[in-house]
Amino acid sequence: MTDNNSKKNKKEEPPKKFDLGPLKYVGLVGQIGLVIVTPIVFMVFVARWIMVNYLDSIWVLIICLLSGIYSGFRSAYMILMKKR
């Protein structure tokens, strides 16, 4: 009778799930890349708009570019610390 119960328990176990460990890291790398690039590109467009409409100076581009880089890397750092 114990043999029948052990066979029943084995049949009732749910199937094992596929390990998605490596795919999670690929997704994380993609997310980090997107989080870094998006603010940089956005700030370049903002700097271009400011330079066309208001002030034509290279310093506008430099300040906007540096703020985009800072924002992107700070966001990436925050995501990595959450995943830790």
Summary of the structure (lengths in Angstrom):
residues: 84
radius of gyration: 25.4
end to end distance: 48.5
largest distance: 87.9
contacts: 184
relative contact order: 0.12
helix: 83%
strand: 0%
